[in-house]
């Protein structure tokens, strides 16, 4: 980017000769003299002494330092802006649900960071409900959660296929069964996450139970998957989890298939259609090319 008056001023300041400066700039000397005159008029400063030879005035010397710094900063700023616009640098905020990290997602993120060292990826763990709210508010650029976006301003793609399973203590009488019907769980105490963590996901679970004639007795509502596992393992109740989550369950917990199909429990990659920076677009494209993210078993093969 050129700044004609500043270019002219710096050329004369370096050459201390109007003729040589004009040749350096590739312009006629009268044009150069006019640029300097306009600059002195706009700043209200005498920048050069013309007689007996060209030299900077004290004010001109200070101004030359300031202009040089400004040009260097402008050059750096333009380069940085171009890098951001091209998606080579920037900050991307990715919100994720805990279980989504029990897949190839960490590997894909590491690949992306290696391929794009100028892009910083800020990772934030949260429940699906707050993740969706954070995406709407602009807190997150991308999220991976249990709830697909329903807002027309947002887009979602299935990132991690998953299915519901029943969690039982290892000594539960029904643990000997390969699959269990929801209708056989009447009067069983249940441990579930709080509805605020993932309202749509929670409602799907409750509605599915009721559609099979089971009115769940939710004895405990917890905030974390770790608390759910601990309570089920201690015999405090049953819970609904997913096949993906079984990879971190302690031996004191059994995972059993459900006889009823209550729908998928997939994770979804979501983003706002109108709010992705070039850097976020690059991360989205990288993740989309990796879908579906694989379950832990696939990581060892």
N, C-alpha and C positions, 0 to 999 in steps of 0.2 A: 504494500500500500504506500502511495506517495503523498507527501505533504509539501507541495511546491515551495512555499515560503521558507519552511524549516529546512528543506533540502538545500535551497539556495544559501541560506544563512550558514549552515554547517560547512558547505563547500567553500565559501569565502573565508570562514573562520579557520579552516584547515590550510587553505592555499595562501591566504593573506594576499590574494591577487585576483582582481575581478576577471581578468582575461583568462587566466588558467582555470579558475573556477567555472567559467562559462563553458570552456572546452570540456571540462570534466563532466558537466551536466548535459552537454550536447545541445546547448541553447545559445542564442545570440547574447552578446554582452549587454546591450540595452535592455533586453528582457530580464536578465539577471538583476541589473541595477534597479529596475522597476519593482521587482519582487522584494528586494531589500528595503527600498523606500517605503513600500506598503507595510512591511513588517515593522519598521521603525515607527511609522505613523500609528499603527494599531496598538503598539505597546507603549508608545510615548517615551521611547528610549532612543538615545544615540548609541547604536551598537558598534559602529566602526569610526575610526578616525581615518580620513582619506588622504591627508597630507601630513608630512612629505611622503609617507608610504602607508599602505593599508595596515591597520592593526586594530585589535579589539579594544574597546573602551573597558574600563573596570566593570561597568554594567553588562557589556557585551560578553565578557569572560564568564561571569556568573550565569548569564542567560544561555551561553553555549553548553555549559555543564548540565543545566536543567533540560535543555532540548535533547541532548544526547541521551540522558536518562529516560526522558519521555519516549523517544524513538525506540530505545531498547525494550522498554516496558510494553509499548504498543506492539512491537514485533512478537514478544513473548505471548502477549494476550491474544493476538490473532492466531498464533500457532496453537495455543491451548483451546481456543474456541473452535478451531477447525478440527482438532482432535476429538472434542466433545461431539461436534456435529457429525463426525464420521463414526462415532461409537468406539473410538480407540481408548478413550478415557471417560471417567465418570463414576458415579456411585449408584449402585442398584440395591434396593432393599427387598429381600426375599423373606416372607413369613412362611413358616411351615409347622405342621402338626408333628408331634413327637414320632409317631410310628412311621412317618414317611422317610425318616432317616435310616430305617432298618431295611433299606433297599440300596440300589446302586446310585441313589441321589448324591451321597457324599463324593463318590468317585467322579460323577459327572461335573459336580461343582469344582472339584480339584482340577479336572481337565480344563474347564473353562478359565479358571484363574491362571493356569499355566499358559494358556494360549492368548490370554488378554491381560497381561500384567498391569496395564494402565487402568483397569476397571476394578474398583473396590466393591465387593459384595458383602453387604451387611445382612447377617442372618439373625432372625428373631423367631423364637419358639413360642407358640401360643395355641389355644384351642381354636376350633374351626369358626365358631361364632365371632370372637374378637378378630380373627384374621380377616373374615369377610368385611367386618366393619372398618378395619384398618385399610383395606383395599379401597373401600368406598370413600374414605376420608383423605386418601392420598398418603397415608403412613407407609404403605407398602406399594411397590411396583408390581410384584408378582406374589402369589400365595399358592401353597399346596395344602389343601385341607379336604375334609370329608364332604363338604357341601359345594355343589356346583353353583356357579353364579346364575341368578335368575333375572338380574337387572339387564335390560337390553343394552345398556352402555358397557356391559362387561362381557367377556368371552371366557369359556371354560372348555378344556379337553380332558378326557380321562387319562390320568397319568399313571395310576397304580391300581390294577384290578384287585379286588379283595372280596371276601365273602364272610358272612356272619357265622359264628360258632358259639356254642354254649360252654361256659367255664364252670367247672365243678371242683370241689375239694377232692383230692385223690381217694379218700375213703368213702365218697358218696355212693350209696347203693346203685344209682343209675350209671356209675362209671364203667360198669361192665358192658354197657350197650355201645354199639358202634355209632348209632344215631339216636336222637331223642326228639320226641314231639313236644312242641310248646304246650299243647293241651294237657300233658301229663305233669306239668309243673305247678299246678294249682296249689296254693298254700306254701310254696317255697319262697323264702326271703331272697330278695334281689338287691344287688349292689350295682348302682349305675352312676355315671358321671352326672354332674348338675346340668340341668337343661340349658342354663346360660352359656355353657361351654360350646354347645353346638345345637341350637334350638331345632333346626329342621331335621337333623340327624336323630336327635332324641325323640322327636315326635314320630318319626318313621318307625323307630323301635317299639314305642308304646302302642302305636296304631296297629302294627303287625301282630303284637301279642294279643291285643283285644280282638283283632279280626279272627284269631284262631281260638277264641273263647277263653283266653287267659287274661285275668285282671291282675297285673303284676303287683306284688307287695314289695314296694321299694323301701327297704329298711334303712339303707344308708345311701347318701349321695356324696360323692367324693370329687375332688378337683384333679386328681392325677391318676394315671394308669398304674403307677407304682402302688398307690393306696388300694386300688381295686384288687390287684394281684395279692397283696398282703392279706386283705380281708377274706378273699375267697380261699386262699391257702390255709387260713386259720379256721375255716369252717363257718364263717359268719354269714355266708349266703352264696348264691349263684350270681353269675353275671353274663352278659353278652359281650363277646369280644370278636376278634376277626382272626382269620388264618395267619395274616401277617404278624399279628401281635404274639402268636404262639411261640415265635422264635426266641423270645426273651422271658417266657414264663418259667417259674421254678418248677421243679419236679413234683411239688405238692399240689399242682393244679393239672386237671385233665381238660383237654379241649375235645369236644364232641360235635359232630355235624348235626345240623337241625334237619328234621324230616320235612319241614315246611320251607318253602322258598319265600323269604321276606325281602327279597331284592338285594342288589349289590351293596357293598360297603366300600366302594372305590374311593381313592383320592383323586382330586381334580386340581389341575393347574389352571389358575384364573388370573386375569389381568383386565385393566380398564382399556377399552378400545382407543380412548382419546388422550391417554396420559403416559404413554411409554416413551422414555428418552431413547436415543439411539443405542446407548449402552444397555438399557433394559431390553430393547429389541434383540440385541445380540444374545443376551442370556436366554431370552424366551426361545429364540430359534435353536439355540444349542440344546435346550431341554426338550423341545418338541422333536428334535432329530433323534433323541435318545428314548422316546416313549415306545412302549410302556416300560417304566422302570421295573427292574426285576426283583423278585422276592429273594430273601437271604440265601435260600438253598442254591440259587443260580450263581451266587458269588463264588462258590467254592468249586464250580465245575469248569 
